[in-house]
Amino acid sequence: MLGAVLALVGCDQPEPDAPDLPDDQAKQENAQQRVLAGKVMYRERMAMPPEATVTVTLADVSRMDAPARMIAEQHIDNPGNVPVPFALRYDKSFADNDHPMAYAVRAEIRDGNGRLLWTTTQRHTVELGDKEANQNMTIMLERVANEAPAQPVTGKAQAKAGGASFWAVGNEPGWHLAVYPEKRLVFVWDYGNNSMTTPNPGAKTEGTETIYMASSEAGSLKVEISEQDCEDVMSGEAFPYQVKVTRNSTLYSGCGQDL
């Protein structure tokens, strides 16, 4: 009889809680993520080549003194024709950030050999967490005739023809720098609306960094060139140098190359 009672009591004991299932874990992860959705377009009435790939990225571009930080990226293989829908998943902590941040979306299309066909030519800013503003956003791409730098070739070509040995470019606002050996430094900013020319004071080398400390009646110009790989945020073009230009107290960050 006692054994039967104990057996009944044992049957009445509640079962231990079951461990979280993979589905529960997936739900928790999804709760920590948000989605930035939209479509990629281009104006030409032509199909993409076979084996094309569309790449869409979301980056933090709020710091001018540092390379853009990648937040989300999506590769879409064999997308067919435009429009190409995309969905970038990012951690919701970026949307809840108390500090002012700047986020931008860029896209590009490459063929099966990696040749750039279409790319972003203007900045597409977004406010993370603002569902209405980001819903069904359209990224319009421009066709690339060949794998030329996104920065206007004429500016760099003219600088090289004039004897420049180094060229640097940056964005937000658009700027470029040309270094003419033993002659001058020419800095152009605000998308070409302003310029500054100083005598070339000669370069100083500190480790792998080259520094120019120049000045003129218009003010001071400090150029820091570091031997570190650099990628232009807007065009995706790769450069062998990271460049910082300080005009008076304003800092500009970008990429550079020898001419």
C-alpha positions, 0 to 999 in steps of 0.5 A: 500500500505504501509503495502505491501511495508513493507511486501516486505522489510521484505521478503528481509531481510537476515535470521540470521545465523543458529547455529552450528549443532552437525555435525559442532561441531564433525568436530571441535573436529575431527580437534583437534585430531589425530589418532595413528593406528596399530595392535596387534599381538602375535606369538602363533598360537592359538585363544584367549579365548571367552570374551577376551579383548585387551587394548592398551594405549599411555602414556607420559613416558618422566619424570623419576621422575613421573609416566607415564601420560596416553594420550589415551586408547582403549579397544577392547572386543571379538576381535577374532583372531590376528591381532587386529587393533587399533586406538588411538585418541589423542589431536594434542597438544601433537604432536605440543609440543615444548619440547622433549617428549617421548611417548610409546605404550603398549598393553595387552590381558586378558581373561574374568576373568581379567587374563593376557594372553599376554603383552608387554615386550619391549618399543614401542616408537612413534613420535606423528604427524609423520604419516609415522613412525606411520602408521600400527605399529605392537605391538608384545606381549609375552605370559604370563604363569601365572600372575607373575610379568613382572620383572624376578622372579628369581631376586626377588626370589633370593633376598628374599631367601638371606634375602631381605625384600624389592624389587623395579623395574623400567624401562628406563633403567631397574633397581632393588633394594633389601633391606637387613635389617641391612646388605646392599642395592643392586642397579642394573641398566642398565639392569643388566650391572652395580651394586652398594652395600652399607651398610644399614644405617637404615631407616628414616621415614617422615610421610608415606615416608621411606628414606635410605641415603646410601653411599660407595666408589662407591658413594651415594645412596638415596632411597625414598619409598612412600606408594602410589599405583604404576603401572609398565609402561611396565608390568602393574603390580600393586605395593603398593609403589612408589620408587625413587632411586638417585644414585649420581645425577641420578634419577630412578623412579619405584615401590616396594613391601615388600618381 
